[in-house]
């Protein structure tokens, strides 16, 4: 892990499932974030939590927080589209955006996985990354509010992303009711369960949008 990593890379690593490598590299993450004192101060409680907890406790907390609680999901489009068919097309569009900037996905993460999205932002210059963060911040802030309400130590990561955004976050409407995982009809794991399967929808490349849904009438 490079010492002089981009702050988006550091945030990406903090949101990954805790593995021994993460704990081993906490000093490097701490040093990278210390380069910007305001960011470091905001994230120091999370770093201290990761440093002081056992690996098994961290892993159990992570699963309970992000995998078993849909309101904390680290998949951006789930908070906008739920499991509707629109989510599949949105992921295809985001994958095309990654490819356009030369990023090739590896492993079985879906393209709207927050750590992957942050890793993508880290590869771009400020002129390119700022608008994308500004477009996604509505969802990121939504996740952050849910985490804050539940007292999660991960909440400051999303608070920082909201502060880094060039635009203010707007409130999200609730996503569509879950029905079937129709997104996997368009984008999902391949037959081996590892390599992603991508089927381009008709119409070519579409722009990527993380815009919130219109507010519901009171």
N, C-alpha and C positions, 0 to 999 in steps of 0.2 A: 504494500500500500504506500503510495507516495506521501511524503511529508506535506508537500505544498498542494494539497488537494483543493479542489473547488468546493465552496460551501454547499452547493447542491449535492455534490458527491458525499460529503459528510452527512448531510441530512438523509440522503438515500440509505446509507449504511445503518444509520440509527433506526430506520424503520423496517429493516430486514429481520427475519426470524433469527433470534439469538443463537449463534453458533460459537464454538470455542474461538474461531478466528476473530469474531467481533470483539470478544472480551480481550483477546490478546492485543488487538489494535486500538483499544480505547485510549491509550496515551497519545497515539498519533492523531486520533480524532479530536481529542481534547486540545492538542497543540494547534491543529488546523483551525479550530473554532476560536481559539484564544487570539488569533490574529485580528479578530473584530470583537473588541471587548463587550459590546452590547449583545451580540449574538451569543457569546460565551456565557455571559451572566444569565441569559434566558434559558440556556440549555444545560447549565451546570447541574440542576437538580436531577435531570434525566441521566446525565453521565454518572452522577454519584449513585443513583439507583442501580444502574447497570454494573457499576464497580462493586457495590456492596452486597448484591443479591447472588444467590447460587444460580448456576446455569439452569438447573431444572426448574427452579421457581420462575426465572425469567421466561423460559419457554412456555410454561403453563400459563403465565400471565398474558403472554403475547397471544396464544391461541384463544384464551378466553376473551381478550380484548378485540382482536381483529377478525378471527375466524368464526367465532360463535355469536358475534353481535353484529347483525347486518348494518346497524346504524353507524358502526365504526369501520365499515369495509374499506380496505385500501384499494378498491377498484373504482376509479372515478365515475365511470358511466353507470355503475349500479345505482348511484344516488340520483341520477337524472332519468335513466330509462328503466330502472329495475331489471327485470329479465325479459323485457319486450324485444321484439325483433329489431327495433331501432338501435338497440345496444350493439348488435352484431355489426351493423353498417358503420356505426361510430367507431368501433374498434378497427375495422378495415381501413377507414379513413386515417386513423391515427397511425396505423402501421405504415401506410403509404407516406405519411409525413416523416416518420423515422427513416424510411428508405431514401426519401428525397435528400435527407441530410447525411446519408451514408452510414446510418446506424443499423446494424444487422442484429436482430434479436437472437439470443441463444437460450436454451432451456425451455421450460414450459409455462413461463409467466405470460399472462395476457397483456396486451400493450397498454391497457389503462391502469396497470398496477403502479401505485404512486412511487415506490422506489425506482422503478424503471423509467417513469416519466421524469423524475428528478435527475437521474443519470443522463437522460437525453438532454435536459436543459444545461447540464454541466458541459456538454460538448459544443454548445453554441456560444456565440458572442452575445453581449448584452443586448444588442439591437434585435437579435432574433429571439432570445430567451424571454425578454421582458413581456412582449405581447402574449406569448403562449402562457406564461405564468398568470398574466392578467386575465386571460380567458378561463383558466382553470381555477382561479382563486376562489370563485363562488362555491365550488364543490369542496375545495381544501378547507375553507373557513367553516363550512357546514360540518365536516368531519371534526374539525378542531372544537367547535362548540359542543358537540356531543361528547367528545373526550373530556373536555373541561367540566361539563356537568357531572360526569362520572368520576372525577378526580383522578384521571389517568396521568401517569408521569410522561406519557407521549404527547400530551396536548401542546406543550411549548413548541414542538417542531412545527405544528400547523399555525401557531401564533406568529412564529418567525416568518413563515412563508407568506402569511397575510401582510406582514409589515414590509416584506420585500416586493410585494406586488405593486405595479404602477397604477392600479385602479382599486377602488374600494369594493369589498365583497358585498354582493346582494344576497338576500335570503332565497333559499330554494323551496319550491313546492315539493310535496311528497312524491316519490317516484310511483309509476304505475304498480298496481297490485301484482305480486309475483304469480305467474301461472306455470309455464313450462320454460325450461332453459333454452328458449328459441335462439339465443345468441350463438349457441354451439352449432346451429345449422349453417351459420355463415363463417364463424371463426371459433376454433376450439382445438383441443388436443388431437393429434393424429392417431392412427391405429395403434402405434406403439405407446401412446400415452405420454410421450415426451416431446416430440417435435410438433410445433404448431402447424395446423392445417389452415390455409388461407384460400378462400375462394372469392375472387373479385366480383362484386355486384355489378350489374350493367350500369353504364354511364361514366365509366372512367374514374379518375381521381376526384374526390370531393374535399372541400375545405374542412378542417378540423374545428369543431366548436364544443366548448364546455359550458355554453350559456345556460343559466338557470331557466327553469320553466316559468311561465307567467304565474304571478301570485294568484292564489285562489281568492274568490270573493269572500269577505268576512261573513 
